[in-house]
């Protein structure tokens, strides 16, 4: 006798889409809850390619993870990294 365990492959990061909404506290950045364990990073200038993790801890709300970024900076880029 033997046991077979089937584990679905992880979703590739390229399938993740970030959603953005402006709230009173700042910019809400969210992504699907299926993508657990990812780190939201930000970069001020893509030419420099200096990415850093955001300071906010993601919160799970139903089917998504989100953080609210204070709107102190005039421009920025975001990505998820595992």
C-alpha positions in Angstrom: 0.0 0.0 0.0 1.1 3.5 -0.6 -0.2 7.1 -0.2 -0.2 9.8 -2.8 -0.3 13.4 -1.8 -1.1 16.0 -4.4 -0.1 19.5 -3.7 -1.2 22.2 -6.1 1.6 24.4 -7.4 2.0 27.9 -6.0 0.5 30.6 -8.1 3.2 32.6 -9.9 3.8 36.1 -8.6 3.0 37.4 -12.1 -0.7 36.5 -11.5 -1.0 38.9 -8.6 -2.7 42.1 -9.1 -2.6 44.9 -6.6 -5.6 47.0 -6.0 -5.4 50.7 -4.8 -8.0 52.9 -3.1 -7.6 56.3 -1.5 -8.9 56.4 2.1 -8.9 59.2 4.7 -5.8 57.5 6.4 -3.8 57.1 3.1 -3.5 54.8 0.2 -4.9 51.3 0.7 -2.9 48.7 -1.2 -4.5 45.2 -1.3 -4.0 41.8 -2.9 -5.8 38.5 -2.9 -5.6 36.4 0.3 -4.5 33.4 -1.8 -1.1 35.0 -2.0 -0.1 34.5 1.7 3.5 35.1 2.7 4.3 37.9 0.3 6.1 41.1 1.3 4.8 44.4 -0.1 7.8 46.6 -1.2 8.0 50.1 -2.4 10.5 52.1 -4.5 10.5 55.9 -5.1 12.4 55.7 -8.4 12.4 52.7 -10.7 15.8 53.7 -12.2 17.5 53.3 -8.8 15.8 49.9 -8.3 16.1 50.3 -4.5 13.1 48.4 -3.1 12.3 48.2 0.6 9.5 46.6 2.6 6.8 48.9 3.7 6.6 49.6 7.4 3.0 48.6 7.7 2.0 45.0 8.7 -0.5 43.5 6.3 -4.0 42.8 7.7 -6.2 40.0 6.4 -9.8 41.1 5.7 -11.9 38.4 4.2 -10.5 37.5 0.8 -7.7 40.0 0.8 -4.5 41.3 2.5 -4.1 45.0 2.8 -2.0 47.8 4.2 -2.8 51.5 4.4 0.2 53.7 3.4 0.2 57.3 4.7 0.2 59.6 1.7 3.3 61.6 2.8 5.3 60.9 -0.4 4.3 62.3 -3.7 5.2 59.3 -5.8 6.0 55.6 -5.4 5.9 52.2 -6.9 4.8 48.9 -5.3 5.4 45.2 -5.8 4.9 42.0 -4.0 7.9 39.7 -3.3 8.0 36.2 -1.8 
